[in-house]
Amino acid sequence: AFMVRAQELNPGHEPTQLQIQELRRILAADVPGPLEISGADVLTGPHVGELGPATGGASVVVVTYNSVCSIGECAELVLASLGLEDELILIDNASTDGTEHLLSAIAEGDARVKVIVNSENLGYSRAANIGILASKGKTIVTLNPDAYVSPGWLKSMSAHLVKGVAAVGPMSDNIGGDQFIGHLLGDRRPPIEEIPSLLAKERRKQTQETKFIVGICVVVKRETLHKHGLLEEATELGADDLEFSLRMRLLGLKLLVAQDVFVRHDRGVSFSSLPQPEKVKRQVRSDMALVRKVEAFYGVNNVPSSMEMWGTPIFEEALERMKNLGGGPDA
């Protein structure tokens, strides 16, 4: 943690960078070995065929970890937009800041809310899958606890889930790629609370096909997850959305950005609460899992660039890091 902080204060300090690189090597040696996968397995996620038929409308799944500062507003806005047949599933990953008690308060008196508390931090993807497996909706939404929806968001996004579309994501502020709200606003700087209605009016029913949907808010059909699998649990921190986006596109399905929906995002509230050594360890482990899946599909020496796979350079750093760690299926 001290070395990472030193790098933040002095990014060009070479000895610190070398020390951090060595730390990552040590951490990589402590993570599970190569995933036992073949090329075809890359296109199959976990829990295929386990969801069963829907018995409700929409299920919004939110994983919390030390989210006491954000989950109250997040849940309030979600519940205000849900119908009687919908549900909000809150899964806590062993928070230590009082989040569990707040979740109990949110659930009190509202039959639409289900709370699941894990005894340990299982990582994002595994916890999200627990929530999805406990869901009943024909539409499944994974939402970050520091993401804040606006009126009409669910109806508008769900309307874009037509045949051939795997998943839909919204426009947002603290986000990159095709979903960044700045692409649509240009030089305008309206108050953030006015953006949802502005997009609903100017971009009504408009979408953009993309290669990557950021995981802050993803809407998908239950049948898609039932048929092709849930989130890859080995990508436990920060690479789950990359894996899911690539897998869906390799299956021939489309990813759409709903340009008529805006979801505000605080960005990384839960992520930043992790102790630095644990954060680095989980991130390296997650990166390695994704790199190995990509290499299993394309071949170790034929992996496309991050831009080719996701339309963004977001994963180039991880790909380079794996090379420095001696990454690859046989590493």
Helices and strands as residue ranges (DSSP letters): H 2-9, H 14-29, G 40-43, E 56-64, H 71-81, E 87-93, H 99-107, E 113-118, H 124-133, E 137-143, E 147-148, H 153-159, E 165-172, G 177-179, H 182-185, G 192-194, H 195-202, E 207-210, E 217-221, H 222-228, H 240-250, E 254-265, H 269-272, H 276-298, H 306-310, G 313-315, H 316-324
